[in-house]
Amino acid sequence: MAATKTKAKPAEKSAATKPADKVAVKPGKVAKEFATNGKPFVMIMAGGSGTRLWPMSRVSRPKQLINITGKKTLIEEAVERAKLLTTPDRIYIGTNKDLALKIQKVVKLDKKQYLLEPAARNTAPIIAYFASYLKAHGADDASGLVILAADHHIEPIDKWAETVKLALARAAERIWCMGIQPTRAETGYGYIEAGIEVAPRMSAISSFREKPDYQTASHYLTTERHFWNSGMFIFSLGRIREDFRIYQSEMLKQADQCAQSSANLAKIFPKMQNISIDYAIMEKTKKVGLIRADFTWDDVGSFDALARIHTADATGNHVIQGKVISHRAKGNIIKTNLTVALLGLENCVLIEDDGVLLIAKREALTDIRDLREKAPDQLL
């Protein structure tokens, strides 16, 4: 359900409605950062690779570590947004070991604030582990939790923070999904249908729809009740753990065990079901709600997203970096350290990055993964 991600539906399990077995967690002294103080805990999910942005995004420099605005990397921007909600000691990054080593070079958080996945298991297991980790270290059930992604572009960030705080004020009631008003018939995102309004800008949810066809997406654009699912979620610790107990009891049991020790994490986490939080919890629980965004948002997953962020200049081209001289050329996306002269070229991508020059028609970008697979290993 989360924007831009493809997920397989889980097999039905009879255990889904059984309560989780209690897992003994050795009580310890509550650390200062876990004491109730009105500040939420934030986890930024940063495990993706960004293959659709190749060659800007590489194995050695994944999407989270690229700079798309000329200011900071995407992960740095996400951390700066999180700081509008809470103190730095309550910001966590969910990722894998290799990416953590790279992210730590630009994001100065304590190493214990990196929640390392031993294996890729989609979003539900890492969110369950985050909740179990906080609970095991003494966080109160009333604590607010905010789940963010490392690859979003949001403006203005003060309006974003105000929206999150509205949801945090009612975090014990529902799992709040951040909904974005559609601006185009987008078939690559998940959609949320708003139900009965429960407060200004806040509604129950009637339905979820994952990546509709163009005709359906065009219809959603006109209804004023369908919203893009941004993949940002707000809830209390008690709320999310209760829903895991009801709908994913085995996963909660495993997450609690993972939170007991690093050895348990390495052994048990890879055995957890590979499933998104949307399919695992959101589509099952009745305690879910929509909060409408009043800011601009983009999931930075493609070059077309960069064109939306970098609006066309006077010549009609989207220049991320470089100097462009053009005549009868428009709709092109350019990032280079060179001076580029364009003549009669329309709707193309010219991306020069670290020894690779990509030249493509924008309409062909859906095949960029296939092109990337043909590149030598040292260019991936």
C-alpha positions in Angstrom: 0.0 0.0 0.0 2.8 2.5 0.7 3.6 4.7 -2.3 5.8 3.2 -5.0 6.4 -0.1 -3.3 5.2 -3.5 -4.7 4.2 -6.1 -2.2 2.8 -9.6 -2.3 -0.2 -10.4 -0.2 0.4 -12.7 2.7 -1.0 -16.2 2.9 -3.8 -16.6 5.4 -2.8 -17.8 8.8 -5.1 -19.0 11.6 -2.7 -17.6 14.1 -3.4 -14.1 12.9 -6.2 -13.6 15.4 -4.6 -15.4 18.4 -2.9 -13.3 21.2 0.8 -13.3 21.2 2.7 -15.4 23.8 4.2 -13.2 26.4 7.9 -12.8 26.1 9.8 -12.0 29.3 12.0 -9.0 28.9 14.4 -8.5 31.8 13.5 -5.2 33.5 16.1 -2.6 33.6 16.6 1.0 34.6 14.7 3.2 32.2 17.2 5.2 30.2 16.7 9.0 30.1 15.8 8.9 26.4 12.9 6.5 26.9 11.3 8.3 29.8 7.9 9.9 29.0 8.5 13.6 28.2 5.9 14.3 25.5 8.4 13.9 22.7 7.7 11.2 20.1 10.1 8.5 18.9 10.8 8.8 15.1 12.1 6.0 12.9 13.3 6.9 9.4 13.2 3.8 7.1 16.3 3.9 4.9 16.8 0.5 3.4 16.0 1.0 -0.3 18.5 1.2 -3.1 16.9 3.5 -5.7 17.7 1.6 -8.9 15.4 3.8 -11.0 17.7 6.7 -10.3 20.8 5.1 -11.8 23.5 6.3 -12.4 22.9 9.0 -9.7 22.1 6.3 -7.2 24.6 3.5 -6.9 25.4 0.5 -4.6 28.1 2.7 -3.1 25.9 5.7 -2.9 22.2 4.7 -2.6 19.3 7.0 -3.1 19.2 8.2 0.5 22.7 9.6 0.1 22.2 11.6 -3.1 21.6 15.3 -3.2 18.6 16.5 -5.3 18.2 20.1 -4.2 21.8 21.3 -4.0 21.7 21.5 -0.2 21.6 18.2 1.7 21.2 14.5 1.0 17.8 13.0 1.2 18.6 11.3 4.5 19.9 14.5 6.0 16.7 16.3 5.0 14.6 13.5 6.6 16.6 13.9 9.9 16.2 17.7 9.8 12.4 17.2 9.5 12.4 14.8 12.4 14.1 17.3 14.6 11.1 19.6 14.2 9.1 16.9 16.2 11.5 15.6 18.8 15.0 15.7 20.2 17.9 14.0 18.3 18.2 11.2 20.9 14.7 10.0 19.9 15.4 9.7 16.2 16.2 6.2 14.8 17.2 5.0 11.4 16.1 1.6 10.2 18.5 0.2 7.6 21.0 -2.6 7.1 24.6 -2.8 8.2 26.2 -1.7 4.9 24.0 1.3 4.5 24.4 2.3 8.1 28.1 2.6 7.7 27.5 5.0 4.8 24.7 7.0 6.4 26.7 7.4 9.6 29.2 9.5 7.7 26.6 12.2 7.0 24.1 11.7 9.9 25.6 12.2 13.3 23.5 10.1 15.5 24.6 7.6 18.2 25.2 4.1 16.8 22.6 2.7 19.1 20.0 4.8 17.2 20.6 2.6 14.1 18.2 -0.3 14.0 20.0 -2.8 11.8 18.0 -5.4 9.8 19.9 -8.7 9.4 17.8 -9.3 6.3 15.4 -7.4 4.1 11.9 -8.2 5.3 9.8 -5.2 4.0 8.2 -2.7 6.4 6.1 -4.6 9.0 9.0 -6.5 10.7 11.2 -3.4 11.2 8.2 -1.5 12.6 7.4 -4.3 14.9 11.0 -4.5 16.0 11.1 -0.7 16.6 8.1 -0.9 18.8 9.4 -3.9 20.7 12.8 -2.2 21.1 11.2 0.8 22.7 9.0 -1.3 24.9 11.9 -3.4 26.1 13.9 -0.3 27.0 11.1 1.2 29.1 9.1 3.5 26.7 5.5 4.1 27.9 2.5 2.8 25.9 1.4 6.5 25.5 4.6 7.4 23.7 4.0 8.7 20.2 5.8 7.0 17.3 6.3 8.5 13.8 7.4 6.4 10.8 9.1 8.3 8.0 10.9 7.4 4.8 14.3 8.6 3.8 13.4 9.4 0.2 10.7 12.0 0.4 10.8 15.6 -0.7 8.5 17.9 1.4 7.8 21.6 1.3 7.2 23.6 3.5 8.5 21.5 6.3 6.9 23.6 9.0 3.4 22.7 7.6 4.5 19.1 7.5 5.5 19.2 11.2 2.2 20.9 12.2 0.3 18.0 10.4 2.3 15.3 12.2 1.6 17.0 15.5 -2.1 17.0 14.9 -2.0 13.2 14.4 0.3 12.8 17.5 -2.3 14.5 19.7 -4.7 11.6 18.8 -2.0 8.8 18.4 -3.6 6.5 20.9 -6.9 6.4 19.0 -5.8 5.2 15.5 -2.9 4.5 13.3 -2.8 7.6 11.2 -1.8 7.4 7.5 -0.6 10.6 5.9 -2.7 11.2 2.8 -1.6 13.5 -0.1 -4.2 15.1 -2.4 -3.5 13.7 -5.9 -2.3 16.2 -8.6 -2.2 13.7 -11.4 -3.5 10.2 -12.4 -0.6 8.3 -10.8 -0.6 4.5 -11.3 2.6 3.9 -9.3 1.2 4.9 -5.8 -1.2 3.4 -3.4 -4.4 5.2 -2.7 -6.5 5.7 0.5 -10.2 6.4 0.4 -11.4 8.8 3.1 -14.4 7.7 5.2 -16.3 9.6 7.9 -14.6 12.7 9.2 -13.7 12.5 12.8 -12.0 15.9 13.1 -10.9 18.7 10.8 -8.5 17.1 8.2 -8.9 13.7 9.9 -11.1 10.9 8.7 -11.7 7.2 9.1 -10.5 5.1 6.1 -13.0 3.3 3.9 -10.6 1.4 1.7 -7.0 1.0 0.4 -6.2 0.5 -3.3 -2.7 -0.4 -4.4 -1.5 1.0 -7.8 -4.7 1.3 -9.8 -4.8 1.4 -13.6 -4.8 4.7 -15.4 -8.6 4.9 -15.8 -9.2 4.3 -12.1 -6.4 6.7 -11.1 -8.0 9.3 -13.4 -11.4 8.8 -11.6 -9.7 9.1 -8.2 -8.4 12.5 -9.3 -12.0 13.8 -9.4 -13.5 12.4 -6.3 -11.9 14.6 -3.6 -12.0 11.6 -1.2 -9.0 9.6 -2.6 -5.5 10.4 -1.5 -2.0 9.1 -2.2 -0.7 6.9 0.6 2.6 8.6 1.4 4.0 5.8 3.6 4.2 8.1 6.7 2.4 6.8 9.8 1.7 8.1 13.3 0.5 6.1 16.2 1.2 5.4 19.9 3.3 2.6 21.1 0.4 1.0 22.8 -1.8 1.3 19.7 0.6 -0.4 17.3 1.5 -3.2 19.7 -2.2 -3.9 20.3 -2.8 -4.2 16.6 0.2 -6.5 16.2 -1.2 -8.7 19.0 -4.5 -9.0 17.3 -3.4 -9.4 13.6 0.3 -10.4 13.7 0.8 -12.2 17.0 3.6 -14.4 15.8 5.5 -11.4 14.4 5.1 -9.5 17.6 6.4 -12.4 19.6 9.4 -12.6 17.3 10.0 -8.9 17.5 9.9 -9.0 21.3 12.5 -11.8 21.2 14.7 -9.7 18.8 14.6 -6.8 21.2 16.2 -8.9 24.0 19.6 -9.3 22.4 21.6 -8.8 19.3 22.1 -12.5 19.0 18.3 -13.0 19.0 18.0 -10.2 16.3 20.5 -12.0 14.0 18.8 -15.4 14.5 15.1 -14.5 14.5 14.6 -11.4 12.3 15.5 -13.2 9.1 12.7 -15.7 9.9 10.0 -13.0 10.1 7.4 -12.8 7.4 8.3 -10.7 4.4 5.3 -8.3 4.4 4.5 -4.6 4.3 2.9 -2.8 7.2 0.0 -2.1 4.9 -0.9 -5.7 4.3 0.1 -6.9 7.7 -1.9 -4.3 9.8 -3.4 -1.4 7.9 -5.9 -3.4 5.8 -7.0 -5.4 8.8 -7.3 -3.0 11.7 -10.4 -0.9 12.2 -8.3 1.5 14.3 -6.9 3.3 11.2 -7.3 6.9 10.1 -6.4 9.4 7.4 -4.9 12.8 8.0 -4.8 15.1 5.0 -1.5 16.8 4.2 -1.4 20.5 3.5 2.1 20.5 2.0 3.7 19.4 -1.2 5.1 15.9 -1.3 7.0 13.7 -3.7 8.4 10.2 -3.4 11.8 10.6 -5.0 11.8 7.3 -6.9 12.4 8.3 -10.5 13.7 11.0 -12.8 10.2 12.2 -13.4 10.1 13.1 -9.7 13.2 15.2 -10.1 11.4 17.1 -13.0 8.6 17.9 -10.6 10.9 19.1 -7.9 13.1 21.1 -10.3 10.5 23.0 -12.3 11.2 23.9 -15.9 13.4 27.0 -16.5 12.8 29.7 -19.1 13.8 27.4 -21.9 11.4 24.6 -20.8 14.1 22.3 -19.4 14.6 20.9 -15.9 18.2 21.6 -14.9 19.3 19.8 -11.7 22.9 20.7 -12.3 25.0 22.2 -15.1 24.8 24.9 -17.6 22.4 24.5 -20.5 22.4 26.2 -23.9 19.3 25.3 -25.9 17.4 26.0 -29.0 14.0 24.3 -29.8 14.6 22.0 -26.9 12.2 21.4 -24.0 11.1 18.9 -21.4 14.6 17.6 -20.8 16.1 16.6 -17.4 19.8 17.5 -17.1 22.3 16.8 -14.4 26.0 17.3 -15.4 29.1 19.2 -14.5 29.5 20.2 -18.2 28.0 22.9 -20.3 25.3 21.1 -22.5 24.1 22.4 -25.8 20.7 21.1 -26.8 19.2 21.5 -30.3 15.8 20.2 -31.2 15.8 17.7 -28.3 12.6 17.1 -26.4 11.6 15.0 -23.3 15.0 13.3 -22.8 17.1 12.6 -19.8 20.8 13.5 -19.7 22.4 12.4 -16.4 26.2 12.5 -16.1 27.5 11.1 -12.8 30.8 9.5 -11.7 31.9 8.4 -15.1 28.5 7.3 -16.6 26.4 9.4 -19.0 22.8 8.3 -19.3 20.9 9.5 -22.4 17.3 8.3 -22.6 13.8 9.3 -23.7 11.7 10.0 -20.7 9.1 7.6 -22.0 11.6 4.8 -21.9 12.6 5.2 -18.2 10.3 2.4 -17.1 13.0 0.1 -18.5 15.9 1.6 -16.7 16.4 -1.4 -14.3 16.9 -3.6 -17.4 19.6 -1.1 -18.7 21.3 -1.0 -15.3 21.6 -4.8 -15.2 23.7 -4.6 -18.3 26.3 -2.3 -16.7 29.6 -3.7 -15.4 29.6 -4.4 -11.6 31.9 -1.4 -10.9 29.3 0.9 -12.4 26.3 -0.4 -10.3 
